[in-house]
Amino acid sequence: MVGADSRTSVSGYVSNRVATKISFILENDFGLYALPPSSNMQMNSIFLKGEARDNMKEYDDKAIQKENNIDGEYSSTCCICRSGSAADTQYIADAVRHQLRRRMVLHSRSSSVSEAAHLLKNYLNNDKVSASLICAGYDHILGEGLIYSIDLGGTMMMQKGWACNGSGSTYILGIIDDLYPKTEDSFWDEEEAVNFVKKAIGLAMERDGSSGGVIRIFVINRDGKKGIVHVPEFNHAPKDQNNENTGTLSKFAPPSRR
């Protein structure tokens, strides 16, 4: 599950109140389906151990029984949460999305979330871009959700459970660490997780001047994605007894004319 606010600012100026800070770089949005793998090379990788190797074995067994993939079963869904320079992050998202789709067309295979994260890391591994990203999604090879944080300079770390980034994240690290379940027995269901993301991002929007607008949330699983848009209560204009908006510009200083 990923979420972000929608305010884009240029220094102290809000340039866009409803920007989309979550960009999907890997999904089955063009009807391009990867063919079943022709070998078990990925399963034999030294990076796959234990349960991951078993999941890959089951993945290959299904591929052998099925000649054509028509339901996206062999596809990962991956997105990036963007912070930093909007121009840089948009360029990086478009460039990596193009590479991943090109790979699917040329090689008839769907990339994983890990591969997408490593491509993003290469773009941030220089001093010409100002960007900090979270790469997250459902990985069809491992059969589970993955989260990578990629900081300015290209440092990439796999995160367990959660990750947050951006200017508003420093205000809510404490509440996330306190409320996030500490054991697997206390994990939330989808509704509880959505409410947690709404609360965390809402608190960041209240305290951070560079955060605001609406809250966009995406629930990602093996079937794809589901989008949710939430408007925080503090963004609603106050109403009088006649149910009419009372929020006006009267509290602001009158414009100066010369």
C-alpha positions as CSV (number, residue, x, y, z in Angstrom):
1,M,0.0,0.0,0.0
2,V,1.4,3.4,-1.0
3,G,0.2,6.9,-0.4
4,A,1.2,10.5,-0.9
5,D,-0.1,14.1,-0.8
6,S,-0.6,16.2,-3.9
7,R,1.2,19.5,-3.3
8,T,4.1,20.5,-5.6
9,S,5.9,23.6,-4.5
10,V,8.7,25.8,-6.0
11,S,10.4,27.3,-3.0
12,G,7.6,29.0,-1.1
13,Y,5.2,29.0,-4.0
14,V,2.7,26.2,-4.5
15,S,2.8,25.4,-8.2
16,N,0.3,22.6,-8.2
17,R,-2.2,21.6,-5.6
18,V,-3.4,18.3,-7.1
19,A,-0.2,16.8,-8.5
20,T,0.2,13.0,-8.7
21,K,3.3,12.0,-6.8
22,I,2.8,8.3,-7.3
23,S,3.9,7.1,-10.7
24,F,3.4,3.5,-11.9
25,I,6.4,2.2,-13.9
26,L,5.5,-1.5,-14.1
27,E,2.0,-2.7,-14.7
28,N,0.0,-4.5,-17.4
29,D,-1.6,-1.3,-18.8
30,F,-1.1,-1.9,-22.5
31,G,-2.3,-5.5,-22.7
32,L,1.3,-6.7,-23.1
33,Y,1.6,-10.2,-21.6
34,A,4.9,-11.9,-20.8
35,L,5.3,-15.4,-22.1
36,P,6.1,-18.2,-19.6
37,P,9.8,-18.4,-18.8
38,S,11.8,-20.7,-21.1
39,S,14.3,-21.7,-18.4
40,N,14.7,-21.9,-14.6
41,M,17.6,-19.5,-14.6
42,Q,15.9,-17.2,-12.1
43,M,15.0,-20.1,-9.8
44,N,18.7,-21.1,-9.7
45,S,19.9,-17.7,-8.7
46,I,22.0,-17.5,-5.6
47,F,19.8,-14.6,-4.4
48,L,16.8,-16.9,-4.1
49,K,16.8,-18.9,-0.9
50,G,14.2,-20.9,1.1
51,E,10.6,-19.7,0.6
52,A,11.6,-17.5,-2.3
53,R,13.1,-20.4,-4.2
54,D,10.0,-22.5,-3.5
55,N,7.8,-19.7,-4.9
56,M,9.9,-19.5,-8.0
57,K,9.7,-23.3,-8.4
58,E,5.9,-23.1,-8.3
59,Y,6.0,-20.2,-10.7
60,D,8.0,-22.2,-13.2
61,D,5.7,-25.2,-12.8
62,K,2.6,-23.1,-13.6
63,A,4.4,-21.7,-16.6
64,I,5.2,-25.1,-18.1
65,Q,1.5,-26.0,-17.8
66,K,0.4,-22.8,-19.5
67,E,1.5,-21.8,-23.0
68,N,0.1,-18.3,-23.1
69,N,-0.4,-15.9,-20.2
70,I,-3.7,-14.1,-20.7
71,D,-4.5,-12.9,-17.2
72,G,-1.4,-11.0,-16.1
73,E,-0.4,-13.8,-13.7
74,Y,3.3,-13.4,-14.6
75,S,3.4,-9.6,-14.2
76,S,4.5,-7.4,-11.3
77,T,2.9,-4.1,-10.3
78,C,5.4,-1.5,-9.3
79,C,5.2,2.3,-8.5
80,I,7.5,5.0,-7.2
81,C,6.6,7.7,-4.7
82,R,8.4,10.8,-5.9
83,S,10.0,13.6,-3.8
84,G,12.5,16.2,-4.7
85,S,12.6,18.0,-8.0
86,A,9.4,17.3,-9.8
87,A,11.1,17.7,-13.2
88,D,13.9,15.2,-12.3
89,T,11.5,12.6,-10.8
90,Q,9.1,12.8,-13.7
91,Y,11.9,12.3,-16.2
92,I,13.3,9.3,-14.2
93,A,9.9,7.7,-14.0
94,D,9.2,8.0,-17.7
95,A,12.7,6.8,-18.7
96,V,12.5,3.7,-16.4
97,R,8.9,2.9,-17.5
98,H,10.1,3.0,-21.2
99,Q,13.0,0.6,-20.5
100,L,10.8,-1.9,-18.7
101,R,8.2,-1.9,-21.4
102,R,10.9,-2.2,-24.1
103,R,12.3,-5.2,-22.2
104,M,8.9,-6.9,-22.1
105,V,8.3,-6.4,-25.9
106,L,11.8,-7.5,-26.9
107,H,12.4,-10.4,-24.5
108,S,8.8,-11.5,-23.7
109,R,9.3,-11.4,-20.0
110,S,8.0,-9.2,-17.2
111,S,10.5,-7.4,-15.0
112,S,10.3,-7.6,-11.2
113,V,10.1,-4.9,-8.6
114,S,13.8,-5.5,-7.7
115,E,14.9,-5.0,-11.3
116,A,12.9,-1.8,-11.5
117,A,14.5,-0.5,-8.2
118,H,18.0,-1.2,-9.6
119,L,17.3,0.8,-12.7
120,L,16.1,3.7,-10.6
121,K,19.2,3.4,-8.5
122,N,21.4,3.9,-11.6
123,Y,19.6,7.2,-12.4
124,L,20.1,8.6,-8.9
125,N,23.7,7.6,-8.7
126,N,25.0,11.0,-9.9
127,D,25.0,14.6,-8.7
128,K,22.9,15.9,-11.6
129,V,19.5,15.0,-10.2
130,S,17.7,16.0,-7.0
131,A,15.4,13.2,-6.2
132,S,14.5,10.8,-3.4
133,L,12.3,7.8,-4.2
134,I,10.4,4.9,-2.7
135,C,10.0,2.0,-5.1
136,A,7.3,-0.4,-4.0
137,G,4.9,-3.0,-5.4
138,Y,4.0,-6.7,-5.8
139,D,6.8,-8.9,-7.1
140,H,5.5,-11.8,-9.2
141,I,8.7,-13.8,-8.8
142,L,8.9,-13.7,-5.0
143,G,5.1,-13.7,-4.6
144,E,5.1,-10.8,-2.1
145,G,5.2,-7.1,-1.7
146,L,8.6,-5.3,-1.7
147,I,9.7,-1.8,-0.6
148,Y,12.9,-0.1,-1.6
149,S,14.0,3.4,-0.5
150,I,16.4,5.1,-2.9
151,D,18.0,8.2,-1.4
152,L,19.8,11.2,-3.0
153,G,23.0,9.8,-4.5
154,G,21.7,6.4,-5.3
155,T,21.8,4.6,-1.9
156,M,19.2,1.8,-2.1
157,M,17.9,-0.1,0.9
158,M,15.2,-2.8,1.1
159,Q,12.8,-1.8,3.8
160,K,10.8,-4.2,6.0
161,G,7.2,-3.2,6.6
162,W,7.2,0.5,5.8
163,A,9.1,3.4,4.4
164,C,8.5,7.1,4.2
165,N,10.2,10.0,2.4
166,G,9.9,13.6,1.5
167,S,9.7,16.8,3.5
168,G,6.7,15.8,5.6
169,S,8.1,12.4,6.6
170,T,10.2,13.8,9.4
171,Y,7.1,15.0,11.2
172,I,5.5,11.6,11.4
173,L,8.4,9.1,11.9
174,G,7.5,8.8,15.6
175,I,3.8,8.0,15.1
176,I,4.5,5.5,12.4
177,D,7.0,3.7,14.5
178,D,4.6,3.7,17.4
179,L,1.5,2.5,15.6
180,Y,2.9,0.1,13.1
181,P,2.3,-3.6,14.1
182,K,5.4,-5.1,15.7
183,T,4.4,-8.8,15.2
184,E,2.9,-10.7,12.3
185,D,-0.1,-11.7,14.5
186,S,-1.2,-8.0,14.7
187,F,-1.0,-7.1,11.0
188,W,-3.9,-4.9,9.8
189,D,-6.5,-5.8,7.2
190,E,-6.9,-3.5,4.1
191,E,-9.3,-1.1,5.7
192,E,-7.2,-0.6,8.8
193,A,-4.1,-0.1,6.7
194,V,-5.8,2.5,4.6
195,N,-6.9,4.4,7.7
196,F,-3.4,4.3,9.0
197,V,-2.0,5.8,5.8
198,K,-4.7,8.5,5.8
199,K,-3.8,9.5,9.3
200,A,-0.1,9.5,8.8
201,I,-0.2,11.6,5.6
202,G,-2.8,13.9,7.1
203,L,-0.7,14.7,10.1
204,A,2.3,15.4,7.8
205,M,0.1,17.7,5.7
206,E,-1.0,19.7,8.8
207,R,2.6,20.3,9.9
208,D,4.6,20.6,6.7
209,G,4.3,23.7,4.5
210,S,5.4,21.8,1.4
211,S,2.7,19.1,1.8
212,G,-1.0,19.6,1.2
213,G,-3.9,19.0,-1.2
214,V,-5.5,15.6,-1.2
215,I,-4.3,12.2,-0.2
216,R,-3.8,9.6,-2.9
217,I,-3.6,5.9,-1.9
218,F,-3.1,2.8,-4.0
219,V,-3.7,-0.7,-2.7
220,I,-1.4,-3.1,-4.7
221,N,-1.6,-6.9,-4.8
222,R,-1.2,-9.7,-7.3
223,D,-4.3,-8.7,-9.1
224,G,-3.1,-5.1,-9.8
225,K,-3.9,-1.8,-8.1
226,K,-6.9,0.0,-6.6
227,G,-6.9,3.8,-6.2
228,I,-8.3,5.8,-3.4
229,V,-8.6,9.6,-3.1
230,H,-9.2,11.2,0.3
231,V,-9.7,14.8,1.2
232,P,-8.6,15.6,4.8
233,E,-11.1,17.2,7.1
234,F,-8.9,20.3,7.7
235,N,-9.1,21.0,3.9
236,H,-12.9,21.6,4.0
237,A,-14.0,25.2,4.4
238,P,-16.0,25.9,7.6
239,K,-19.8,26.1,7.3
240,D,-22.3,28.2,9.1
241,Q,-25.7,27.0,10.4
242,N,-27.3,27.4,7.0
243,N,-24.7,24.9,5.6
244,E,-23.0,27.6,3.5
245,N,-19.3,27.9,3.2
246,T,-18.0,30.8,5.3
247,G,-14.3,30.6,4.2
248,T,-13.5,33.8,2.4
249,L,-10.5,36.0,1.7
250,S,-11.7,38.6,4.4
251,K,-9.0,37.4,6.8
252,F,-6.2,38.3,4.3
253,A,-4.7,41.7,3.9
254,P,-6.3,43.7,1.0
255,P,-4.3,43.9,-2.2
256,S,-2.0,46.9,-2.5
257,R,-2.6,49.1,-5.5
258,R,-0.2,51.7,-6.8
